[in-house]
Amino acid sequence: MRVLIAGAGIGGLAAALSLHAAGIEAQVVEAAREFLPLGVGINLLPHAVRELTELGLADELSAAGIPTAELVYHDRFGSRIWAEPRGVAAGYRWPQYSIHRGELQLRLLAAVKRRLGAAAVRTGLAVERFEQTGAEVRVALRDRATGALDEVSADVLVGADGIHSAVRAALHPGEGPPRWNGVHMWRGVTEGEPFLTGRSMIMAGSNLTAKFVAYPISRAAERRGRAAINWVAEVRLHDGATVAPESWDRRGRLEDVSPHFAAWRFPWLDVPALIAGASAIFEYPMVDRDPLPWWSAGRVTLLGDAAHPMYPIGSNGASQAILDARVLAWHLAHLAHLAAAASPEAALAGYEAARRPPTSALVLANRAMGPERVMALVEQRAPRGFARIEDALSRDELEEIARSYKAAAGFQIEELNARPSWSVEPREPARAHAHAAAPAG
């Protein structure tokens, strides 16, 4: 079986590694002409870290990222609302990591080239169109340097080409642009002194008005006694405001973001100084797309942001793309072991049945603010601050909001720790898999 993956982001590269580990040939094509460490910090939740660990990348993550120790919510005055341990400290068998998105992508790319060969990733090629013949998919790729068209054939085409996916647009023409919710984000990385535990992730304010997120992302900086602090400043703009389309490298201006957070000086973090200290500021609108009624058509399917772009709430974007990659490889490889007649179409249908319902639900949960609802409730009930959080929000409410989101996102502690592996060894006899259950999302 030959699988062509459009898109060399985190999801596409994880898919290539997962397919290769299961004995399936994978080729990745990427529209960008070169790989640059774009973006800023992201979080990898324990369910995604488990999958990368099973792909043999535990040392890569440990060498680069910060194992997040706790997540702490605050109001806009810096008062603590709620804190919970994260990763191993919470009882997971795997850490949660905060890491620079570009560094993670480059490490995944290096692993793909080591394992699959340098020719497994081709750059500067954008999907222009494709057609299915019944036995294969023929894909026309436009060379962005020369303009020439190159046609390749594969048994399966996977669109992992992001929120502006060409594959998705071909499957669902006329969908239109992503949906903006009125929140604009400015992001940056600032080196400074560690705050709280040194491995804390904090959120302050609420996305009803303004919210600030900060967490360290560099093990190298930590070894020097410093912290490379990723920060996100979110502001809900007035009705009628417009913003430019989202892009990984759109530069923002300090004078646009700093007035919204000028008074946000907490005993443990100086927010204005953190914003001002960034070497570069990037801006993005907070956008997503409506859940799709279907992802797969014959031998073509979607993965990651191409399938289910979601608001960056709950730290789930990259994590869900990695889960997609692993479940896709499981279905393409595992079903073939169990039944020689299993078709790629059947495998893609199984993949979609496992992943589309939970990710669609997660898109909607993030629109409802996910676990960050606690911050909105506090802002509504105690707009001038609080002396005791119990006067604004009960512990039962806090715990239920956190529990329900973990369930929706698929990282409840006991279930994740006990779930069978999604790894499928190449050429393993079918009887060795007789006990394994299909991935449930």
C-alpha positions in Angstrom: 0.0 0.0 0.0 1.2 3.5 -0.9 -0.1 6.5 1.0 0.4 10.1 -0.2 0.2 12.6 2.6 -0.4 16.2 1.6 1.1 18.5 4.3 4.2 18.2 6.4 2.9 19.7 9.6 2.8 17.9 12.9 -0.1 15.7 11.9 1.2 14.8 8.5 4.7 13.9 9.8 3.2 11.9 12.6 1.1 10.0 10.1 4.2 9.2 8.0 6.0 7.9 11.0 3.0 5.8 12.1 2.4 4.3 8.7 6.1 3.5 8.3 6.2 1.8 11.8 3.3 -0.4 10.6 5.0 -1.4 7.4 3.1 0.9 5.0 4.9 3.1 2.4 4.3 6.8 2.9 5.3 9.8 0.9 4.8 13.4 2.1 4.4 16.5 -0.1 4.5 20.0 1.3 3.5 23.2 -0.3 6.2 25.3 1.5 9.5 25.4 -0.3 11.5 25.2 2.9 11.0 24.2 6.5 11.3 27.0 9.0 10.7 26.9 12.7 7.4 28.8 12.4 4.9 29.4 15.2 5.4 29.7 18.9 4.6 27.3 21.8 2.1 24.5 21.9 1.2 21.8 24.4 1.2 18.1 23.9 -1.2 16.4 26.2 -0.5 12.9 27.7 -2.5 11.0 25.1 -0.5 12.5 22.3 2.8 12.1 24.2 1.9 8.4 24.6 1.6 8.1 20.8 4.9 9.8 20.1 6.6 7.8 22.8 5.3 4.6 21.2 6.9 5.9 17.9 10.3 6.1 19.7 10.4 9.8 20.2 10.4 10.1 24.0 14.0 11.3 24.2 13.3 13.9 21.5 10.5 15.4 23.5 12.4 15.3 26.8 15.4 17.0 25.3 13.4 19.9 23.9 10.2 20.5 25.8 9.2 21.3 29.3 7.2 18.7 31.2 4.3 20.8 32.4 3.8 20.4 36.2 0.5 22.3 36.7 -2.2 24.3 35.0 -3.4 27.3 37.1 -6.4 29.6 36.3 -6.5 33.2 37.6 -8.8 36.1 37.3 -7.7 39.3 35.6 -6.4 40.6 39.0 -4.0 37.6 39.3 -6.1 35.8 42.1 -5.9 32.0 41.8 -9.2 30.4 40.8 -8.1 26.8 40.3 -5.0 24.7 39.9 -4.5 21.1 38.9 -1.5 18.9 38.4 -0.6 17.9 34.8 1.1 14.9 33.2 2.9 12.5 35.5 2.1 14.6 38.5 -1.6 14.0 37.8 -1.2 10.2 37.6 -0.7 9.8 33.8 1.9 7.3 32.7 3.2 10.0 30.2 4.1 13.7 30.7 2.5 16.7 29.2 5.0 18.8 27.3 5.2 22.4 26.4 7.4 22.9 23.3 8.0 25.3 20.4 5.8 24.2 17.5 8.6 24.8 15.0 11.1 22.8 16.9 8.7 19.9 17.3 8.0 19.9 13.6 11.7 19.9 12.7 12.3 17.0 15.0 9.5 15.0 13.5 10.8 15.9 10.0 14.3 14.7 11.0 12.8 11.4 12.3 10.9 10.9 9.0 14.0 11.4 6.9 16.0 9.1 9.1 13.5 6.3 9.0 11.8 6.7 5.6 14.7 8.3 3.7 15.3 11.9 2.6 13.2 11.4 -0.5 10.1 10.6 1.6 9.4 14.4 2.0 9.1 16.6 -1.1 8.7 20.3 -0.7 7.3 23.1 -2.9 4.5 20.9 -4.2 0.9 21.9 -3.7 -2.1 19.6 -4.4 -4.0 21.1 -7.3 -6.5 18.3 -8.0 -7.0 14.6 -7.8 -9.1 11.9 -9.3 -9.9 8.3 -8.2 -9.9 5.5 -10.7 -11.2 2.9 -8.3 -7.8 1.2 -7.9 -5.8 4.3 -7.0 -5.8 8.1 -6.6 -4.0 10.2 -9.2 -2.9 13.5 -7.7 -1.7 16.5 -9.7 0.9 18.5 -7.8 1.9 22.1 -8.8 5.6 22.9 -8.4 5.5 26.3 -6.7 9.0 27.2 -8.1 8.5 26.3 -11.7 4.8 26.1 -12.1 5.1 22.7 -13.6 2.5 19.9 -12.9 3.6 16.5 -11.6 1.2 13.7 -11.4 1.7 10.9 -8.8 -0.4 7.9 -8.0 -1.1 6.4 -4.6 -3.5 3.9 -3.0 -4.6 6.5 -0.5 -4.5 10.3 -0.3 -4.5 11.9 3.1 -5.2 15.7 3.3 -3.2 16.9 6.2 -2.7 20.3 4.7 -4.1 22.5 7.4 -7.1 24.9 7.9 -6.9 26.0 4.2 -6.7 22.4 3.0 -6.8 22.0 -0.8 -8.0 18.4 -0.3 -10.8 19.5 2.0 -11.8 22.2 -0.5 -12.0 19.5 -3.3 -14.1 17.2 -1.1 -16.4 20.0 0.2 -16.4 22.8 -2.4 -18.1 26.0 -1.5 -17.5 25.7 2.2 -16.1 29.3 2.4 -13.5 30.8 4.7 -12.9 29.8 8.4 -15.2 31.2 11.0 -13.9 34.0 13.3 -15.3 34.3 16.8 -14.3 37.9 17.4 -11.2 37.1 19.4 -7.8 38.3 18.2 -4.6 36.8 19.5 -1.1 38.1 19.8 1.7 35.6 20.6 5.4 35.7 21.3 8.2 34.1 23.2 10.1 36.1 25.9 13.1 34.9 27.8 12.9 35.8 31.5 12.9 34.5 35.1 10.9 31.3 35.8 7.6 32.0 37.5 5.6 29.9 40.0 7.0 26.3 39.9 9.1 27.1 36.8 7.0 24.5 34.9 3.6 26.1 35.4 1.1 27.0 32.7 -1.1 29.9 33.7 -4.3 31.4 32.3 -5.7 34.7 33.5 -8.8 36.8 32.7 -11.3 35.2 30.3 -12.1 35.2 26.7 -15.3 37.1 27.3 -13.0 40.2 27.3 -9.3 39.6 27.6 -7.2 36.6 28.5 -3.5 36.0 29.0 -1.7 32.6 28.8 1.9 31.9 29.6 4.1 28.8 30.0 7.8 27.9 29.5 8.7 25.9 26.4 12.5 25.3 26.3 14.5 22.8 28.2 17.7 24.5 26.9 16.7 27.7 28.6 15.7 25.9 31.8 19.2 24.4 32.0 20.6 27.9 32.0 18.3 28.8 34.9 16.1 30.9 32.6 12.7 30.4 31.0 11.7 30.9 27.4 8.1 31.9 28.1 5.5 31.4 25.4 2.7 33.9 25.9 -0.7 34.4 24.2 -2.7 37.6 24.6 -6.3 37.3 23.6 -8.8 40.2 23.2 -12.4 40.1 22.1 -12.7 43.0 19.6 -15.8 45.2 19.2 -18.6 44.3 16.9 -17.9 45.1 13.3 -14.1 44.7 13.7 -12.2 42.9 11.0 -8.9 41.2 10.9 -6.5 39.8 8.3 -6.6 36.1 7.5 -4.6 33.8 9.8 -1.0 33.0 9.0 1.8 31.4 10.9 4.2 34.4 10.3 1.9 37.5 10.3 3.7 40.1 12.4 1.8 42.0 15.1 2.6 45.3 16.7 3.4 46.0 20.4 1.2 49.1 20.4 -1.8 47.1 19.3 -1.7 44.6 22.1 0.0 46.3 25.1 -2.8 48.8 26.0 -5.2 45.9 26.7 -2.9 44.5 29.4 -1.2 47.6 30.8 -2.5 47.0 34.3 -1.9 43.3 34.4 1.0 43.2 36.9 0.8 40.3 39.3 3.2 39.5 42.2 4.4 36.5 40.3 4.3 37.8 36.7 4.7 41.2 35.0 2.5 40.8 31.9 3.3 44.1 30.2 7.0 43.5 30.6 6.6 40.0 29.2 4.8 41.3 26.1 7.3 44.1 25.6 10.3 41.7 25.9 9.4 39.5 23.0 11.8 39.6 20.0 8.8 39.2 17.7 5.1 39.4 18.1 2.7 37.4 15.8 -1.0 37.9 15.4 -3.8 35.6 14.5 -7.6 35.7 14.6 -9.2 32.9 16.6 -10.9 30.8 13.9 -12.3 27.3 13.3 -14.6 25.6 10.8 -17.9 23.8 11.3 -17.7 20.0 11.8 -18.0 18.1 8.5 -20.7 15.5 7.9 -17.9 13.2 6.4 -14.2 13.2 5.9 -13.6 10.3 3.5 -14.6 9.7 -0.1 -13.3 6.4 -1.4 -9.5 6.4 -1.0 -9.2 10.0 0.1 -9.5 11.3 3.7 -8.6 14.2 6.0 -6.5 14.6 9.1 -5.7 17.2 11.7 -6.6 20.8 11.0 -7.7 19.9 7.5 -10.4 17.7 9.2 -11.3 19.5 12.4 -9.7 22.9 12.9 -10.6 24.1 16.4 -10.1 27.1 18.7 -6.8 26.9 20.6 -8.6 26.1 23.8 -7.7 23.1 26.0 -4.4 22.6 24.2 -5.8 20.1 21.8 -5.0 21.1 18.2 -1.6 19.3 17.7 -2.6 16.5 20.1 -5.7 15.6 18.2 -3.8 15.6 14.9 -1.3 13.1 16.4 -4.2 10.9 17.5 -5.6 11.0 14.0 -2.3 9.9 12.6 -2.1 6.9 14.9 -5.7 5.8 14.4 -5.4 6.1 10.6 -2.3 3.9 10.6 -4.0 1.4 12.9 -6.9 1.0 10.5 -4.9 0.9 7.3 -2.4 -1.7 8.8 -4.4 -3.7 11.3 -7.4 -4.4 9.2 -5.2 -5.7 6.4 -3.6 -8.1 8.9 -7.0 -9.4 10.0 -8.5 -9.7 6.5 -6.6 -10.1 3.3 -9.5 -8.6 1.4 -9.8 -5.5 3.5 -9.8 -2.5 1.3 -8.4 1.0 1.8 -12.0 2.3 1.6 -13.0 0.2 4.5 -10.0 1.2 6.5 -10.7 4.9 5.9 -14.3 4.4 6.9 -13.2 2.8 10.2 -10.7 5.6 10.8 -13.4 8.2 10.2 -15.9 6.4 12.4 -13.4 6.4 15.2 -12.2 10.0 14.9 -14.8 12.2 13.4 -17.4 12.0 16.1 -15.1 12.9 19.1 -13.2 15.6 17.2 -16.5 17.2 16.0 -17.7 17.2 19.6 -14.4 18.8 20.7 -14.7 21.6 18.1 -18.1 22.5 19.6 -16.8 22.1 23.2 -14.0 24.6 22.4 -16.5 27.0 21.0 -18.2 26.8 24.4 -14.8 27.7 26.0 -14.0 24.1 27.1 -12.3 24.0 30.5 -11.8 27.8 30.4 -15.5 28.3 31.3 -14.3 28.5 34.9 -12.7 31.8 34.0 -15.8 33.2 32.3 -18.0 32.2 35.2 -15.7 34.0 37.7 -15.6 37.1 35.6 -19.4 37.1 35.4 -20.0 36.4 39.1 -17.0 38.4 40.6 -16.2 41.1 38.1 -14.3 43.1 40.7 -12.4 40.2 42.1 -12.9 37.8 45.0 -11.6 37.1 48.4 -12.6 33.4 48.4 -13.1 31.5 45.2 -15.9 29.6 46.9 -17.9 32.8 46.9 -17.9 32.8 43.1 -17.5 29.2 42.0 -17.9 25.9 44.0 -15.3 23.2 44.0 -17.9 20.8 42.5 -18.4 23.1 39.5 -14.6 23.5 39.0 -14.0 19.7 39.1 -17.0 18.9 36.9 -15.9 21.3 34.2 -12.3 19.9 34.2 -13.6 16.3 34.3 -16.1 16.7 31.4 -13.5 18.3 29.1 -11.0 15.5 29.7 -13.7 13.0 28.8 -14.5 15.0 25.6 -10.9 15.3 24.6 -10.0 11.6 25.4 -7.5 12.0 28.1 -9.1 10.8 31.3 -6.4 9.4 33.4 -7.6 5.8 34.1 -8.9 5.2 30.6 -5.8 6.5 28.9 -3.4 4.6 31.2 -5.3 1.3 30.6 -6.1 1.6 26.9 -4.5 -0.9 24.5 -1.7 0.3 22.2 -2.5 1.5 18.7 0.8 0.3 17.4 0.7 -2.4 14.7 3.9 -4.2 13.9 4.5 -4.9 10.2 3.9 -8.4 9.0 2.7 -9.7 12.4 0.5 -12.8 12.2 -3.2 -12.0 12.5 -3.7 -14.1 15.6 -1.4 -11.8 17.5 -4.0 -9.0 17.2 -7.1 -11.1 17.9 -7.5 -9.4 21.3 -7.1 -5.8 20.2 -10.1 -3.5 20.1 -10.6 -0.9 17.4 -9.6 2.7 18.4 -12.5 4.5 19.9 -11.2 8.0 19.3 
